[in-house]
Structures are given as structure tokens and as C-alpha cells.
Amino acid sequence: MMYRHVDILNDAGRSAAVLHHRDGFSCEWFEHSTRTVGAPSVRLSPDDVLVVPELYAPFLDRLPSGPRLLGFNQGAYITFNYLPPARPLSYDAFEAVLTVSPDSAEYLRFAFPGLHVSVVDCAVDPNVFYPSPELPTRQIAMMPRRRPQDAAHVMRLLGDRLRDWTVVTIEDASEAETAALLRSSPIFLAYGKQEGFGLPAAEAMAAGCYVIGFSGFGGREIFDPSSSTPVEDGDVLGMARAVAYWVDRYETDPMAVREVGVRASEHVRERYSLERLRAGLVGFYEDFL
């Protein structure tokens, strides 16, 4: 998402780059032509804006003096995670913080009264995440990194109910590989935990999956009960029951389940479009600068 922000700003005539720790480094798990620079070769001035992620909270006292400071907080629930217990956190030096959902905005406004917090939506790339024109096979996809024990619990509860299904765990995959696995899976299990937004669930919906699982709070806006099944946080039995129900429905009437997944795809691809992100981001920076 940081790379996407930089691309949008450069396209809008604002000189921007992703700043990495070392010269020559660039992310390789997704295709891009984003401008990146290494910290050792950069000198910042009062004319520059330094955008700082929430993961840098323990190091805010090491930020260079001079540039204007802006926060980009994609995970409000991890804002304090890497701080020593007794160490306070202050955003006093920051002019504003961007975040990715109303839930995260409420969290930050409560934690830092008086802080200017703006929401700019995430976006799902429709050229990468889209439904397959063919009916998927009996396959369930999931990304249980945040909740491996809950995922194992659900699988144990389901037992032989999934004997004719393949369960795919998506990890260490490129963006293109992830999208292909989602397209070939009619059902996706969401194991969100205290999410800033919940992009995996949104991308799964965009790829045509019927999504079942935990919203992680920040993803509540994604889960429309008419086209997905939100499950109460941590309710592994409720999740197993929902999976069993939709597996049975797919076995008896796959087109009906597929139609619901496609409807969710249309909604997500329209609601979280690149155009909407571009308009919100450029508008924010025009006001900010």
C-alpha cells in the first residue's frame, strides 16, 4: 500500500519515493515500477515530508529534525506493540496521521486526543484480483498466520466433512500467486486478528470467494452478511459450523454459492477501487501541503 501511495503521488505531480533502510533494496513479491531510495543517500530538509509507519513507534525519537512529519498507520492495534511497557508514545511532532479504516481512526483519536486523523481507503487492484470465468473446484483457501491455533481448531472440528475438499494455506506467495489461488477457491476462511483493515478478506472477495471468518474489527466494514459470513471473534465452533454449511451448499448447488461470491466481488472492486484511493489520497495531500 505504501508503494501504491507513492505511485499515485508521483502520477499527481508530487515527487515521492519509498524510503528503505539500504540503497538498492526494493520489494519483489509484487510487480511494480515504484521509485525507491535508500536512507544512506537521502538528506531531508524542511521542504520535505517524511511519512512514518506505525511500526516505527519505538524509534520516533530518532527521526531527523527538519522535515514535516506525517504518520501512515495501517495497523492501529499494533501501534503500541513494540514499545517497552512503561514508555509513553507521543505523536505531538506529527501534523497528521493517515489511516485505513474508520475503526483505526477511532482507536487513534481515543489514544491521542487532538491528533488530526484522516481515513484514506485501501484499494484492491481489479487487474490482479478478479473472479475466474470458470466454476472453481472444491478448494478452501486461508491465510492463518495471525491465528494458527484457531485455524487448526476449526479444521479439527470439521474433520471428515472436508474429505472431498482441498485446503490451501497461502503463505510465502507472490501477489499474483495469491490471486490465482483465490480465484481457484470458492471459499476463503478469514482469520483476521485486530486488523487495521483486513486486506486479505477484501482481496478474496474481489477474487470471487465466499468469505467466512473473523473480521478483526477493522474489517467489519468488509463483511456484508448478505454476501459473506462474519463470525464472532474467536468463535471457532461458529466458524466451523458456517464452513460446514457453505461446503454442503457448494456441493449441492455450486452456482448459487458462486453467484454470491461474484456479487461480493463486484461490491468490493467498486467500493475499494484504485480511483477512490487516488481521489482520497491526492485530496488529502493537496490540503496537507
C-alpha positions as CSV (number, residue, x, y, z in Angstrom):
1,M,0.0,0.0,0.0
2,M,2.9,2.4,0.6
3,Y,4.2,1.7,-2.9
4,R,0.8,2.4,-4.3
5,H,0.6,5.7,-2.4
6,V,4.0,6.7,-3.9
7,D,2.9,5.8,-7.4
8,I,-0.3,7.9,-7.0
9,L,1.5,10.9,-5.7
10,N,4.1,10.8,-8.5
11,D,1.4,10.5,-11.1
12,A,-0.3,13.5,-9.5
13,G,2.9,15.6,-9.9
14,R,4.2,15.2,-6.3
15,S,7.8,13.9,-6.0
16,A,7.6,10.9,-3.7
17,A,9.6,7.7,-3.0
18,V,9.6,4.7,-0.7
19,L,12.5,5.1,1.7
20,H,14.2,1.8,2.6
21,H,17.0,1.1,5.0
22,R,19.6,0.4,2.4
23,D,20.4,1.5,-1.1
24,G,19.3,-0.8,-3.9
25,F,16.6,-2.6,-1.9
26,S,13.1,-3.0,-3.4
27,C,10.2,-5.3,-2.6
28,E,9.9,-8.2,-5.1
29,W,6.8,-10.1,-4.1
30,F,4.6,-7.9,-6.3
31,E,5.1,-6.2,-9.7
32,H,5.8,-2.5,-9.6
33,S,7.9,0.2,-11.1
34,T,7.8,2.4,-7.9
35,R,10.5,4.8,-7.1
36,T,12.6,3.6,-4.1
37,V,15.6,5.2,-2.4
38,G,17.9,4.1,0.4
39,A,18.2,6.1,3.6
40,P,22.0,6.5,3.4
41,S,21.8,8.5,0.2
42,V,19.0,10.9,1.4
43,R,19.2,14.3,3.1
44,L,15.9,15.7,4.2
45,S,15.0,19.4,4.5
46,P,12.1,21.5,5.9
47,D,10.7,21.3,2.4
48,D,10.3,17.5,2.6
49,V,7.5,15.4,4.2
50,L,8.6,12.2,6.0
51,V,5.8,9.7,6.2
52,V,6.4,7.3,9.1
53,P,4.7,3.9,9.5
54,E,3.2,2.8,12.9
55,L,5.9,0.1,13.3
56,Y,8.4,2.8,13.9
57,A,6.8,3.9,17.1
58,P,9.8,2.8,19.3
59,F,12.1,5.0,17.2
60,L,10.3,8.2,16.8
61,D,12.9,9.9,18.9
62,R,15.5,9.0,16.2
63,L,13.7,10.8,13.4
64,P,15.7,13.5,11.7
65,S,14.9,17.1,12.5
66,G,13.8,19.3,9.7
67,P,11.1,17.6,7.6
68,R,7.4,17.8,8.3
69,L,6.2,14.6,9.8
70,L,3.1,12.6,8.8
71,G,2.1,9.2,10.1
72,F,0.7,6.4,8.0
73,N,-0.9,3.9,10.4
74,Q,-2.2,0.8,8.7
75,G,-2.4,-1.2,11.9
76,A,-3.8,0.8,14.8
77,Y,-3.9,-2.2,17.1
78,I,-0.1,-2.7,16.8
79,T,0.7,0.9,17.5
80,F,2.0,0.2,21.0
81,N,3.1,-3.4,20.4
82,Y,6.9,-2.8,20.2
83,L,7.2,-0.2,23.0
84,P,8.6,-1.1,26.4
85,P,5.7,-1.2,28.9
86,A,6.5,2.0,30.7
87,R,7.5,4.0,27.7
88,P,4.9,6.7,26.5
89,L,4.2,7.3,22.9
90,S,3.6,10.8,21.5
91,Y,2.6,12.0,18.1
92,D,3.0,15.6,19.1
93,A,5.6,16.2,16.4
94,F,3.3,14.9,13.7
95,E,1.0,17.2,11.8
96,A,-1.5,14.4,11.0
97,V,-1.9,10.7,10.7
98,L,-3.4,8.8,7.8
99,T,-5.1,5.5,8.5
100,V,-7.1,2.9,6.5
101,S,-10.4,2.4,8.2
102,P,-12.9,4.2,10.5
103,D,-12.2,1.6,13.2
104,S,-8.5,2.5,13.2
105,A,-9.4,6.2,13.2
106,E,-11.5,5.8,16.3
107,Y,-8.6,3.9,18.0
108,L,-6.1,6.6,17.2
109,R,-8.3,9.5,18.2
110,F,-9.0,7.9,21.5
111,A,-5.3,7.1,22.1
112,F,-4.1,10.6,21.0
113,P,-6.7,13.3,21.7
114,G,-6.3,16.2,19.5
115,L,-4.4,14.4,16.8
116,H,-5.6,15.1,13.3
117,V,-6.6,11.7,11.8
118,S,-7.7,11.1,8.3
119,V,-9.0,8.0,6.6
120,V,-7.9,7.0,3.1
121,D,-9.4,3.8,1.9
122,C,-7.3,0.8,0.9
123,A,-7.7,-0.4,-2.7
124,V,-7.9,-3.8,-4.4
125,D,-6.3,-4.0,-7.8
126,P,-9.0,-5.2,-10.2
127,N,-6.4,-6.3,-12.7
128,V,-5.0,-8.8,-10.2
129,F,-8.0,-9.8,-8.1
130,Y,-11.0,-10.9,-10.1
131,P,-13.2,-13.9,-10.3
132,S,-12.4,-16.9,-12.5
133,P,-14.8,-17.3,-15.5
134,E,-14.9,-21.0,-14.7
135,L,-16.5,-22.7,-11.7
136,P,-13.8,-23.4,-9.1
137,T,-13.0,-26.9,-7.8
138,R,-13.7,-28.0,-4.2
139,Q,-11.0,-26.0,-2.6
140,I,-10.8,-23.8,0.5
141,A,-8.1,-21.1,0.8
142,M,-7.0,-19.5,4.0
143,M,-4.2,-17.3,5.5
144,P,-4.0,-18.3,9.2
145,R,-0.7,-16.5,10.0
146,R,-2.4,-14.4,12.7
147,R,-4.4,-17.2,14.3
148,P,-2.8,-20.6,13.6
149,Q,-4.2,-22.2,16.6
150,D,-7.8,-21.1,15.8
151,A,-7.3,-22.4,12.2
152,A,-6.1,-25.8,13.4
153,H,-9.1,-25.9,15.8
154,V,-11.6,-25.2,13.0
155,M,-10.0,-27.9,10.8
156,R,-10.2,-30.5,13.7
157,L,-13.8,-29.6,14.3
158,L,-14.7,-30.1,10.6
159,G,-12.9,-33.5,10.4
160,D,-14.2,-35.7,7.7
161,R,-16.7,-33.0,6.4
162,L,-13.8,-31.8,4.2
163,R,-12.7,-35.2,2.9
164,D,-13.6,-34.3,-0.7
165,W,-12.0,-30.8,-0.4
166,T,-8.5,-29.5,-0.7
167,V,-7.5,-26.9,1.9
168,V,-4.8,-24.5,0.7
169,T,-2.8,-22.4,3.2
170,I,-1.5,-19.3,1.4
171,E,1.9,-18.2,2.7
172,D,5.2,-17.0,1.1
173,A,3.4,-16.5,-2.1
174,S,3.7,-13.6,-4.5
175,E,0.7,-11.3,-5.1
176,A,0.0,-13.0,-8.5
177,E,0.3,-16.5,-7.0
178,T,-2.1,-15.4,-4.1
179,A,-4.7,-14.1,-6.6
180,A,-4.5,-17.3,-8.6
181,L,-5.1,-19.5,-5.6
182,L,-8.0,-17.3,-4.5
183,R,-9.6,-17.5,-8.0
184,S,-9.5,-21.3,-7.8
185,S,-11.1,-21.4,-4.4
186,P,-14.9,-20.9,-4.0
187,I,-14.5,-20.4,-0.2
188,F,-12.0,-18.4,1.8
189,L,-11.5,-18.6,5.6
190,A,-10.6,-15.2,7.2
191,Y,-8.5,-15.4,10.3
192,G,-8.3,-11.6,11.0
193,K,-7.0,-10.5,14.3
194,Q,-7.1,-6.9,15.4
195,E,-6.8,-5.7,11.8
196,G,-6.3,-2.2,10.6
197,F,-8.5,-3.0,7.6
198,G,-8.3,-6.7,6.6
199,L,-7.0,-6.7,3.1
200,P,-6.8,-10.5,2.6
201,A,-10.5,-10.8,3.1
202,A,-11.2,-7.9,0.7
203,E,-8.9,-9.4,-1.9
204,A,-10.5,-12.9,-1.5
205,M,-13.9,-11.3,-2.1
206,A,-12.6,-9.5,-5.1
207,A,-11.4,-12.8,-6.5
208,G,-14.9,-14.2,-6.2
209,C,-14.5,-16.2,-2.9
210,Y,-17.3,-16.7,-0.4
211,V,-15.6,-15.4,2.7
212,I,-16.3,-16.8,6.2
213,G,-14.5,-15.8,9.4
214,F,-13.2,-13.2,11.8
215,S,-13.2,-9.5,10.7
216,G,-10.5,-8.4,13.1
217,F,-12.6,-5.3,14.0
218,G,-11.0,-3.2,11.3
219,G,-12.5,-5.4,8.6
220,R,-16.1,-5.2,9.9
221,E,-17.0,-2.8,7.0
222,I,-16.0,-5.5,4.5
223,F,-18.3,-8.3,5.8
224,D,-21.7,-7.8,4.4
225,P,-23.9,-10.6,5.8
226,S,-25.8,-10.9,2.5
227,S,-22.6,-12.0,0.7
228,S,-20.3,-13.3,3.4
229,T,-20.4,-14.8,6.9
230,P,-18.9,-12.8,9.7
231,V,-18.1,-14.9,12.8
232,E,-17.9,-13.5,16.3
233,D,-14.2,-13.0,17.2
234,G,-12.7,-16.3,18.4
235,D,-15.8,-18.4,18.0
236,V,-14.1,-21.4,16.4
237,L,-17.3,-23.6,16.7
238,G,-19.4,-20.9,15.0
239,M,-16.8,-20.7,12.2
240,A,-16.7,-24.5,11.8
241,R,-20.5,-24.6,11.6
242,A,-20.5,-21.9,8.9
243,V,-17.9,-23.7,6.9
244,A,-19.8,-26.9,7.0
245,Y,-23.0,-25.2,5.9
246,W,-21.4,-23.5,2.9
247,V,-19.3,-26.5,1.9
248,D,-22.6,-28.5,1.8
249,R,-24.3,-25.8,-0.2
250,Y,-21.4,-25.7,-2.7
251,E,-21.6,-29.5,-3.1
252,T,-25.4,-29.4,-3.8
253,D,-25.7,-26.0,-5.7
254,P,-22.3,-24.6,-6.6
255,M,-23.7,-21.9,-8.9
256,A,-25.8,-20.4,-6.1
257,V,-22.7,-20.0,-3.9
258,R,-20.7,-18.7,-6.9
259,E,-23.3,-16.1,-7.6
260,V,-23.0,-14.8,-4.0
261,G,-19.2,-14.6,-4.4
262,V,-19.4,-12.8,-7.6
263,R,-21.8,-10.3,-6.1
264,A,-19.3,-9.7,-3.3
265,S,-16.5,-9.2,-5.9
266,E,-18.5,-6.6,-7.7
267,H,-19.1,-4.7,-4.5
268,V,-15.5,-4.8,-3.2
269,R,-14.0,-3.9,-6.6
270,E,-16.3,-0.9,-6.8
271,R,-16.1,0.2,-3.1
272,Y,-12.3,-0.2,-2.8
273,S,-11.3,0.9,-6.3
274,L,-8.0,2.5,-7.3
275,E,-9.9,5.6,-8.4
276,R,-11.4,6.1,-5.0
277,L,-8.0,5.7,-3.3
278,R,-6.4,8.1,-5.8
279,A,-9.1,10.8,-5.2
280,G,-8.8,10.5,-1.4
281,L,-5.1,10.4,-1.3
282,V,-4.4,13.3,-3.7
283,G,-7.1,15.3,-1.9
284,F,-5.5,14.7,1.4
285,Y,-2.1,15.8,0.3
286,E,-3.4,18.8,-1.5
287,D,-4.9,20.0,1.7
288,F,-1.9,18.9,3.8
289,L,0.7,20.6,1.6
